[in-house]
Amino acid sequence: MFGGGGGGLDPRKMQQMMEQMGIDIDEIDAEEVIIRTAEEDLVFTDADVQRMDAQGQETYNVVGSPEHRPRGEGGSGGGTAEAEDDASDDGGDGIPQEDVEMVAERAGVSEAEAREALEATDGMPLDAIQRLSE
């Protein structure tokens, strides 16, 4: 970044130069970092994370080796990786168990009936609940 000598700068001098340029760097004690793409999740569980604020522009630096996890059908976001693993237990029909349980609870039916309604509505929970309530 500075000069071409390859690591000859004193860390304190580097810090002073960065402060003069209005750059502030903070270490973040991150437990997990997830980068979600359309095809996969990159999950860093032991990453070193730094936030750099340079004139109001925040940049995050993540250093570590991620675990590559393919995205489930539909690419639903949110939840932890553990919850996503549970939701992907779909009984081989592509319908997340989490959706089956929610539909069964809301419609007051068995999980088998909820799964049938989800299959009939292309996996749409709201449509399945409405179908079961008719």
C-alpha positions in Angstrom: 0.0 0.0 0.0 2.8 2.4 0.9 6.2 2.2 -0.8 7.6 -0.8 -2.4 10.0 -2.2 0.2 7.7 -4.9 1.5 7.0 -4.5 5.2 9.7 -2.0 6.2 7.3 0.4 7.9 7.0 0.7 11.6 3.4 -0.1 12.7 3.2 3.0 14.9 4.4 5.2 11.9 1.8 3.5 9.7 -0.9 4.3 12.3 0.1 7.9 12.4 0.1 8.2 8.6 -3.4 6.7 8.4 -4.7 9.0 11.1 -3.3 12.0 9.2 -5.2 10.8 6.1 -8.4 10.4 8.1 -8.4 6.6 8.1 -9.6 4.8 11.2 -9.2 1.0 11.5 -11.0 -1.1 14.2 -10.8 -4.8 14.9 -14.2 -6.5 15.1 -14.6 -9.6 17.3 -16.8 -11.4 14.8 -18.1 -14.9 15.7 -19.2 -15.6 12.1 -19.3 -13.9 8.7 -21.6 -15.1 5.9 -21.3 -13.9 2.4 -24.4 -15.0 0.5 -24.4 -15.3 -3.3 -27.1 -16.7 -5.6 -25.3 -20.0 -5.8 -23.7 -20.5 -2.3 -23.0 -19.2 1.1 -19.4 -18.5 2.2 -19.3 -19.0 5.9 -16.3 -17.8 7.9 -16.4 -19.1 11.5 -12.9 -18.0 12.6 -12.2 -14.9 10.5 -10.2 -11.9 11.4 -12.4 -8.8 10.6 -11.3 -5.2 10.4 -13.5 -2.2 9.7 -11.8 0.7 8.0 -13.5 4.1 7.9 -11.9 6.4 5.4 -13.6 9.8 5.1 -17.0 8.3 5.9 -16.7 5.3 3.6 -16.7 2.0 5.5 -14.8 -0.9 4.2 -14.7 -4.4 5.8 -11.7 -6.7 5.5 -12.3 -10.4 6.2 -9.4 -12.8 6.4 -9.9 -16.5 6.8 -11.0 -19.7 5.0 -14.7 -20.0 4.4 -16.8 -23.1 4.3 -18.7 -23.3 1.0 -22.4 -24.2 1.4 -24.7 -24.5 -1.6 -27.8 -22.4 -1.4 -31.2 -24.2 -0.9 -34.0 -24.0 -3.4 -35.5 -20.5 -3.5 -32.5 -19.0 -1.8 -34.4 -18.0 1.3 -32.4 -15.6 3.5 -32.2 -15.0 7.2 -31.7 -17.3 10.1 -28.5 -19.0 11.1 -26.7 -21.6 9.2 -27.9 -24.2 11.7 -31.5 -23.2 11.1 -31.1 -23.3 7.4 -29.7 -26.8 7.7 -32.8 -27.8 9.6 -35.1 -26.1 7.1 -33.5 -28.0 4.2 -34.7 -31.3 5.7 -37.4 -31.6 3.1 -38.2 -35.2 2.9 -37.1 -35.4 -0.7 -39.9 -33.3 -2.1 -38.2 -29.9 -2.0 -40.5 -28.5 0.7 -38.6 -27.3 3.9 -39.7 -29.1 7.1 -39.9 -25.6 8.7 -42.7 -24.7 6.2 -44.5 -27.9 6.8 -44.5 -27.4 10.6 -45.7 -23.8 10.2 -48.5 -24.6 7.9 -49.6 -27.6 10.1 -49.6 -25.3 13.2 -51.4 -22.4 11.5 -54.0 -24.5 9.8 -54.5 -26.9 12.7 -53.8 -30.1 10.6 -51.3 -32.9 10.6 -47.8 -32.5 9.0 -48.8 -35.0 6.3 -51.8 -32.8 5.3 -49.7 -29.7 5.5 -47.1 -31.3 3.2 -49.8 -32.3 0.7 -51.2 -28.8 0.6 -47.7 -27.3 0.1 -47.1 -29.7 -2.7 -50.4 -28.7 -4.3 -49.5 -25.0 -4.0 -45.9 -25.3 -5.3 -44.5 -24.8 -1.8 -46.3 -21.5 -1.1 -47.1 -21.6 2.7 -49.8 -18.8 2.6 -51.6 -20.5 -0.3 -51.4 -23.9 1.5 -52.9 -22.4 4.7 -55.7 -20.8 2.7 -56.4 -24.1 0.9 -56.6 -26.0 4.2 -58.9 -23.4 5.8 -61.5 -23.6 3.0 
